[in-house]
Amino acid sequence: MAQTPRRPRTLQDARSEAEAAFRQTTTKPVEAPVAKPAVPGVRELVSLRIDQDVLEHFQEGGPGWQDRINDALRIAAGK
C-alpha cells in the first residue's frame, strides 16, 4: 500500500505542538475547595435583610435581640 506523503512541518505546527505540551504540563488540576468543619458554638457573621416590623419586634425586648432571632430561626429550621 502506498502511503500518502506527509506535508512538511512548519514553524507554526511545531509552535502549536510545543504550546500544547507546555500547557498540559503546567496546568494545575482544579481542586475542590476544602470544606471547613463546623465547630459547635461558633457563630458566623452574616448580613441579613429583615422587614423593619420584624426587627422592631425582636428589639423590643432590649439587648439580646440577635440571640432571640437566632433562637426563632433555629425553631423554624426544626433544630
CYANA upper distance limits for C-alpha pairs under 8 A (distance plus 0.5 A):
  9 ARG  CA     13 ASP  CA      6.62
  9 ARG  CA     14 ALA  CA      7.56
 10 THR  CA     14 ALA  CA      7.01
 11 LEU  CA     15 ARG  CA      6.63
 12 GLN  CA     16 SER  CA      6.56
 13 ASP  CA     17 GLU  CA      6.71
 14 ALA  CA     18 ALA  CA      6.60
 15 ARG  CA     19 GLU  CA      6.54
 16 SER  CA     20 ALA  CA      6.64
 17 GLU  CA     21 ALA  CA      6.68
 18 ALA  CA     22 PHE  CA      6.57
 19 GLU  CA     23 ARG  CA      6.48
 20 ALA  CA     24 GLN  CA      6.63
 21 ALA  CA     25 THR  CA      6.94
 22 PHE  CA     26 THR  CA      6.57
 23 ARG  CA     27 THR  CA      6.23
 38 ALA  CA     42 VAL  CA      8.49
 50 ILE  CA     54 VAL  CA      7.15
 50 ILE  CA     55 LEU  CA      6.89
 51 ASP  CA     55 LEU  CA      6.88
 52 GLN  CA     56 GLU  CA      6.64
 53 ASP  CA     57 HIS  CA      6.67
 54 VAL  CA     58 PHE  CA      7.11
 55 LEU  CA     59 GLN  CA      6.66
 56 GLU  CA     60 GLU  CA      6.50
 57 HIS  CA     61 GLY  CA      8.36
 58 PHE  CA     65 TRP  CA      5.75
 58 PHE  CA     66 GLN  CA      8.27
 58 PHE  CA     68 ARG  CA      7.22
 58 PHE  CA     69 ILE  CA      7.26
 59 GLN  CA     63 PRO  CA      7.78
 59 GLN  CA     65 TRP  CA      5.69
 61 GLY  CA     65 TRP  CA      7.31
 64 GLY  CA     68 ARG  CA      6.91
 65 TRP  CA     69 ILE  CA      6.74
 66 GLN  CA     70 ASN  CA      6.68
 67 ASP  CA     71 ASP  CA      6.63
 68 ARG  CA     72 ALA  CA      6.67
 69 ILE  CA     73 LEU  CA      6.64
 70 ASN  CA     74 ARG  CA      6.59
 71 ASP  CA     75 ILE  CA      6.78
 72 ALA  CA     76 ALA  CA      6.70
 73 LEU  CA     77 ALA  CA      6.56
 74 ARG  CA     78 GLY  CA      6.84
 74 ARG  CA     79 LYS  CA      5.94
 75 ILE  CA     79 LYS  CA      6.33
